[in-house]
Amino acid sequence: MDFKNNLNAYSPKFFFTRYYYPSYWILILTLIFLQIYLIFNTTSPSAPLSLAAASDGRQSSITVARDPCNSGRVFVYDLPPFFNKDLLQNCESLDPWTSRCDDVSNGGFGRQATELNGVVPDGLTPAWFWSEQYMLEPIMHNRILNYKCRTLDPESATAFYIPFYAGLSIGRYLWLNYTTSDRDRDSEKLIEWVQNEPYWNRSNGGDHFITLGRLTWDFKRWGNNQWGSSFAFMLGMKNVARLVVEREPSDPLDIGVPFPTGFHPRSDADVLNWQSFVRERNRTNLFCFAGGTRHEIENDFRAFLLSYCANDSGGSCRAVECNGNRCASGDSVVMETFLDSDFCLQPKGDSYSRKSVFDCMLAGSIPVIFWERTAYGQYEWFLPGEPGSYSVFIDNKEVRNGSASIKGVLEKFSGERVKMMREKVIETIPKIVYASALEGLESIEDAFDIAIHGIFERFNRRHNSASKNGS
């Protein structure tokens, strides 16, 4: 009987009933799909690969591609407060004539720009500050401390950041009767400190970088010149990359980064809303100029431009004379002027570059450049590669001798061409602003992201080149 039952168990009828019954196979397939789901969804994209998986090139490349820090990680030195935090706390002494405490507030963004209420969209007002042009050092430091690709393990670092506020430090000694020794003292102390770090000596600073919040010339004293410090020329700095708001084109260690503007978006939505706002703006002026004169400069070009705008009988140009601190903070007239103009005139500032170039572009106005070094060759990581796509160049010498008319040149641009150029400017806006979100924007890269990625690429190229030469 038992034997007969066992035979029946293997009979075709029994086999079909037991193994081909539909509900049975639905259960089996459900279990199989559940196992597949668990296999693919319990593996974190950032989780380390097993040895077996690592040997499979396809699986390894997929994991690397998902790593947001596959281009590198940055280690931040924890400097003594003397080199950064103390400078902010002693903000009253950063300038010999006035307090800089408003400027260093809010992590270097400055005080809230409440005066822009009614000028910028209501929902964006909290993203606007009166940011002083030389506050890049604390802004970069605060962001990098919260950067997703910061590492606390120096062995895993691609780059090492030195958070010395060199610009704020030297700013105390540029005027009055300070000596060159006064101007060099803090920089010498910084070099002494960092040279005692083991990871400095590994590359002699070749994988290190620093942010300089002032013009590069303020750190390149040479000859009998008494201005500035000699920080950039000191032996300990000969390999260190410098993120600086104005670079010397012939110096490969200088990397030009945008001056801080007043807009510090909190999210992707802030950026998109602002771009939409300036794109739809009704502009009533052909061009404008905002700036102050330099009476101590013979044939001051800025004074020439102010006079040129004032004498424009056709009303094509709007001028804003920036006496004292009128254009620095607390007055919305400059932003309104840029927002209302198709083009904005951008002569040299105290040096070739000018914060106003970025303020102008932020407003969706097209910059008119008179010296190539004002923008071209300065900010290659941030501005479009084709100058004519976003700006107009008119040689300052031709304007002076009358062979070129600013108004005449600008009137030749068709409405369609102006629209295309403005769109390129608007497209560039995210690349020239520094977000206020400490961990950065959700998906849009700002000036900070671009600068750090550029540093990683530079150091990776150098490392790969050294490896090839070594082999």
C-alpha positions in Angstrom: 0.0 0.0 0.0 2.8 2.4 0.9 4.6 1.4 -2.2 1.5 2.0 -4.3 1.0 5.4 -2.7 4.6 6.3 -3.5 4.1 5.3 -7.1 0.9 7.4 -7.2 3.0 10.3 -6.0 5.1 10.2 -9.2 2.2 9.5 -11.5 1.5 12.1 -14.3 -1.8 13.0 -12.8 -0.3 13.6 -9.3 2.6 15.5 -10.7 0.4 17.8 -12.8 -1.9 18.5 -9.9 0.9 19.3 -7.4 3.4 21.1 -9.5 1.4 22.8 -12.2 -1.4 24.2 -10.2 -1.5 27.9 -10.9 -1.5 29.3 -7.3 1.6 27.2 -6.5 3.6 28.8 -9.3 2.3 32.3 -8.4 3.8 31.8 -5.0 7.1 30.5 -6.4 7.4 33.5 -8.8 6.5 35.9 -6.0 9.3 34.6 -3.9 11.8 34.8 -6.7 11.0 38.4 -7.5 11.2 39.3 -3.8 14.7 37.9 -3.6 15.8 39.8 -6.7 14.3 43.0 -5.2 16.2 42.5 -2.0 19.5 41.9 -3.7 19.4 45.1 -5.7 17.9 47.4 -3.1 19.8 46.5 0.0 23.1 47.5 -1.5 23.9 51.1 -0.7 25.4 53.1 -3.6 28.1 54.3 -1.3 28.7 50.9 0.4 32.1 49.4 -0.2 32.3 46.6 -2.7 33.1 43.1 -1.8 36.2 41.6 -3.3 34.1 39.6 -5.7 32.2 42.6 -6.8 35.4 44.7 -7.1 36.8 42.2 -9.5 33.9 42.8 -11.9 34.8 46.0 -13.8 31.1 46.8 -14.6 29.9 46.6 -11.0 32.9 48.7 -9.8 32.4 51.5 -12.3 28.7 51.7 -11.4 29.5 52.2 -7.8 32.1 54.9 -8.5 29.7 56.8 -10.7 27.2 56.9 -7.9 29.8 58.4 -5.5 29.3 62.2 -5.4 32.9 62.6 -4.2 34.6 60.4 -6.8 36.6 63.4 -8.0 38.1 64.0 -4.6 37.7 64.9 -1.0 39.1 67.9 0.9 40.7 68.0 4.3 40.4 71.3 6.3 43.2 72.3 8.6 42.1 73.3 12.1 44.2 76.5 12.4 44.7 78.3 15.7 41.9 81.0 16.0 44.5 83.7 15.5 44.5 83.1 11.8 40.7 83.3 11.2 38.1 83.4 14.0 39.9 86.0 16.1 39.9 88.3 13.1 36.1 88.1 12.9 35.7 88.7 16.6 38.0 91.7 16.4 36.0 93.2 13.5 36.3 96.7 14.9 40.1 96.7 14.1 39.9 95.3 10.5 39.8 98.8 9.1 41.6 101.9 10.4 38.6 104.2 9.7 35.4 102.2 10.2 33.9 99.1 11.8 33.7 96.0 9.6 31.4 94.2 12.0 28.4 94.4 9.7 30.5 93.1 6.8 31.6 90.0 8.6 28.2 89.2 10.1 26.1 86.3 8.8 29.1 84.2 8.0 30.7 86.9 5.8 27.5 87.6 3.8 27.0 90.9 5.7 23.7 92.2 7.0 20.3 91.4 5.4 19.5 93.7 2.5 16.0 94.7 3.8 16.3 97.8 1.6 15.6 95.6 -1.4 12.1 94.9 -0.3 9.9 95.8 -3.3 12.9 95.6 -5.7 13.4 91.9 -5.6 10.6 89.3 -5.5 9.1 89.1 -1.9 10.0 85.4 -1.5 13.6 86.1 -2.3 14.3 89.0 0.0 15.8 86.8 2.7 18.4 85.5 0.2 19.8 89.0 -0.3 22.6 90.6 1.8 24.9 93.6 1.6 28.0 91.5 0.9 31.3 93.4 0.9 33.5 92.6 -2.0 36.4 91.3 0.1 34.6 88.8 2.3 35.3 85.6 0.3 37.5 84.0 3.0 34.9 83.4 5.7 32.2 82.6 3.0 34.4 79.8 1.6 35.5 78.6 5.0 31.9 78.2 6.3 30.9 76.3 3.2 33.8 74.0 3.1 33.3 73.0 6.8 29.9 71.6 5.8 30.9 70.3 2.4 29.7 66.8 1.5 33.1 65.9 0.2 35.0 67.1 3.3 37.0 64.3 5.0 38.4 64.2 8.5 40.9 61.6 7.4 43.9 63.3 5.7 45.0 60.0 4.2 41.9 60.0 1.9 42.2 63.7 0.9 42.8 64.9 -2.6 43.2 68.5 -1.5 44.1 70.3 1.7 42.5 73.6 2.5 44.3 76.3 4.6 41.6 78.6 6.1 43.8 81.6 6.8 42.0 84.9 6.3 44.9 86.5 4.6 42.9 89.3 3.1 41.3 90.3 6.3 44.7 90.1 8.0 46.6 92.3 5.5 43.7 94.8 5.3 44.6 96.1 8.7 48.1 97.1 7.6 47.8 98.5 4.1 47.5 102.1 5.1 49.0 104.6 7.6 52.5 104.1 8.9 52.7 100.3 9.1 55.9 98.7 7.9 56.5 95.8 5.6 57.3 93.7 8.6 53.9 94.4 10.0 52.3 93.3 6.7 54.3 90.1 6.5 54.1 89.0 10.2 50.9 86.9 10.1 51.7 85.3 6.8 55.1 84.2 8.1 53.5 82.7 11.2 51.0 80.8 9.1 53.7 79.3 6.9 55.7 78.3 10.0 52.6 76.5 11.4 51.6 74.7 8.3 55.1 73.5 7.5 55.1 71.5 10.7 52.1 69.4 9.4 53.1 66.0 8.0 50.8 66.2 5.0 52.3 69.5 3.9 55.8 68.0 3.8 54.5 65.1 1.7 54.1 67.4 -1.3 55.7 70.6 -0.1 52.2 72.2 -0.3 51.6 71.0 -3.9 48.1 69.6 -3.0 47.2 72.5 -0.8 45.1 75.6 -1.6 44.0 78.8 0.1 41.4 81.5 -0.5 42.6 85.1 -0.8 39.7 87.6 -0.4 41.6 90.5 -1.9 43.2 91.2 -5.2 46.3 89.2 -5.9 48.4 92.3 -6.0 47.8 92.8 -2.3 49.9 89.7 -1.7 52.7 90.3 -4.2 54.9 93.1 -2.8 58.2 93.3 -4.7 61.1 95.6 -5.2 60.9 98.9 -3.4 57.1 98.8 -3.4 55.7 99.2 0.1 52.1 98.1 -0.8 50.8 94.8 0.5 52.5 91.7 1.8 54.9 89.4 0.1 52.8 86.3 1.1 52.5 84.9 -2.5 56.3 85.2 -3.0 57.3 83.5 0.3 59.2 80.3 -0.2 56.6 78.2 1.7 53.8 79.3 -0.8 55.6 78.5 -4.0 53.4 75.4 -4.7 50.1 76.4 -3.1 47.1 77.1 -5.4 45.3 80.4 -4.6 41.6 81.1 -5.2 41.6 84.9 -5.6 39.0 87.5 -6.7 41.5 88.9 -9.2 44.3 86.8 -10.6 47.5 87.7 -12.4 47.1 85.9 -15.8 50.7 84.9 -16.0 50.7 83.3 -12.6 49.6 79.6 -12.8 48.9 79.4 -9.1 46.3 82.2 -9.2 42.8 81.0 -9.9 40.2 83.8 -10.5 36.9 83.3 -8.6 33.9 85.6 -8.6 33.6 88.5 -6.2 30.7 87.8 -3.7 27.5 89.4 -5.0 24.5 90.2 -2.7 22.4 87.2 -3.8 23.0 84.0 -1.7 20.3 81.5 -2.7 19.0 79.0 -0.2 17.8 76.5 -2.7 17.5 75.6 -6.4 14.1 77.2 -6.3 15.7 80.6 -5.3 18.0 80.4 -8.3 15.3 79.5 -10.8 12.9 82.1 -9.5 15.5 84.8 -9.7 16.4 83.8 -13.3 12.8 83.9 -14.3 12.4 87.4 -12.7 15.3 89.0 -14.5 14.4 87.2 -17.8 10.9 88.8 -17.7 12.1 92.2 -16.6 11.0 95.2 -18.7 14.2 97.2 -19.4 13.8 100.8 -20.3 17.4 101.9 -20.7 19.8 100.9 -23.5 22.8 101.1 -21.1 23.9 102.3 -17.7 27.0 103.1 -15.6 27.3 102.9 -11.8 30.6 104.0 -10.3 32.6 106.6 -8.5 35.3 108.8 -9.9 39.0 108.6 -9.1 40.1 112.3 -9.1 43.7 111.3 -8.3 43.9 109.4 -11.6 44.8 111.5 -14.6 42.1 111.2 -17.4 40.0 109.0 -15.1 37.9 106.8 -17.4 35.1 106.4 -14.9 34.7 110.2 -14.7 34.6 110.2 -18.5 31.8 107.6 -18.5 29.7 109.5 -15.9 30.0 112.6 -18.1 29.2 110.7 -21.2 26.0 109.3 -19.7 25.0 112.6 -18.2 25.3 114.3 -21.7 23.4 111.6 -23.5 20.6 113.7 -25.0 18.7 110.7 -26.2 18.2 109.4 -22.7 19.7 106.0 -23.6 22.1 105.9 -20.6 21.3 106.0 -16.9 24.2 106.9 -14.5 24.6 106.4 -10.8 27.5 108.2 -9.2 28.8 106.2 -6.3 30.1 108.8 -3.8 31.3 107.5 -0.5 29.6 104.2 0.4 26.4 104.9 -1.5 26.7 101.9 -3.8 28.3 99.6 -1.3 25.3 99.0 1.0 21.9 100.3 2.0 20.8 101.8 -1.4 18.8 99.8 -3.9 19.5 102.3 -6.8 22.3 100.3 -8.3 20.4 97.0 -8.5 17.3 98.8 -9.9 19.6 100.5 -12.6 21.1 97.2 -13.7 17.6 95.6 -13.7 16.3 98.3 -16.0 19.2 98.3 -18.5 20.1 96.1 -21.4 23.8 96.8 -21.1 26.0 98.0 -18.2 29.4 99.7 -18.7 32.2 98.0 -16.8 35.5 100.0 -16.8 38.5 99.0 -14.6 38.0 99.3 -10.9 40.8 100.0 -8.5 42.5 97.3 -10.6 41.5 95.5 -13.8 38.6 93.5 -12.3 35.5 94.8 -10.6 32.7 93.4 -8.4 30.2 95.4 -10.4 30.7 93.0 -13.4 29.0 90.3 -11.3 26.4 92.5 -9.9 25.5 93.6 -13.4 25.3 90.0 -14.7 23.3 88.9 -11.7 20.6 91.5 -12.8 20.5 90.0 -16.3 22.3 93.0 -17.8 25.0 92.5 -20.5 28.5 93.8 -19.4 30.4 96.1 -21.7 34.1 95.6 -21.2 36.8 98.2 -22.0 39.9 96.3 -20.8 40.1 92.6 -21.7 41.6 91.7 -18.3 38.5 93.0 -16.5 36.8 89.7 -17.3 38.5 87.7 -20.1 41.2 85.4 -18.9 40.2 86.1 -15.3 37.3 83.8 -14.5 37.7 80.9 -16.9 36.0 78.3 -14.8 32.9 80.5 -14.3 32.2 82.7 -17.4 31.3 81.4 -20.9 34.3 80.5 -23.0 33.2 82.8 -25.9 33.3 86.4 -24.7 31.0 87.7 -27.4 28.2 85.4 -26.3 27.6 87.3 -23.0 29.5 90.6 -23.3 30.5 93.4 -25.5 34.1 94.6 -25.9 34.9 98.2 -26.8 38.6 99.3 -26.5 38.9 102.2 -24.0 41.4 103.9 -26.3 39.0 104.0 -29.2 36.3 105.5 -26.9 38.7 108.2 -25.7 39.8 109.3 -29.2 36.3 109.3 -30.5 36.8 106.5 -33.1 34.2 104.4 -31.3 30.8 105.5 -29.9 29.5 103.4 -27.0 25.9 104.3 -27.9 26.6 103.7 -31.6 28.0 100.2 -31.0 25.2 99.1 -28.7 22.4 100.4 -30.9 23.6 98.1 -33.7 22.7 95.0 -31.7 19.3 93.7 -32.8 16.6 92.9 -30.3 17.0 89.2 -31.0 20.8 89.3 -30.5 20.3 91.2 -27.2 17.8 88.5 -26.1 20.3 85.7 -26.9 23.1 87.4 -25.0 20.9 88.1 -22.0 19.9 84.4 -22.0 23.6 83.5 -21.8 24.1 85.9 -18.9 21.1 84.4 -17.1 22.4 80.9 -17.7 25.6 82.0 -16.0 24.0 83.3 -12.9 24.3 80.1 -10.8 28.0 79.9 -11.5 28.8 83.4 -10.1 26.8 83.2 -6.8 27.7 81.7 -3.4 24.8 79.8 -1.8 23.7 80.5 1.7 22.7 76.8 2.2 25.7 75.5 4.2 25.5 72.1 2.4 25.0 73.7 -1.0 22.1 73.7 -3.3 20.1 70.6 -4.1 21.3 70.0 -7.7 22.6 73.3 -9.0 26.3 74.0 -8.8 27.2 77.4 -7.5 30.6 79.2 -7.6 31.9 77.3 -4.5 31.1 73.9 -6.1 32.8 74.9 -9.4 35.9 76.2 -7.6 36.3 73.0 -5.5 35.7 70.7 -8.4 38.3 72.7 -10.4 40.8 72.3 -7.6 40.2 68.5 -7.5 40.7 68.3 -11.3 43.9 70.3 -11.1 45.4 68.2 -8.3 44.3 64.9 -9.9 46.0 65.9 -13.2 49.1 66.7 -11.4 49.0 63.5 -9.4 48.4 61.4 -12.6 51.2 63.2 -14.4 53.6 62.6 -11.6 52.6 58.9 -11.5 53.3 58.5 -15.2 56.7 60.2 -15.0 57.6 58.2 -11.9 56.8 54.9 -13.7 
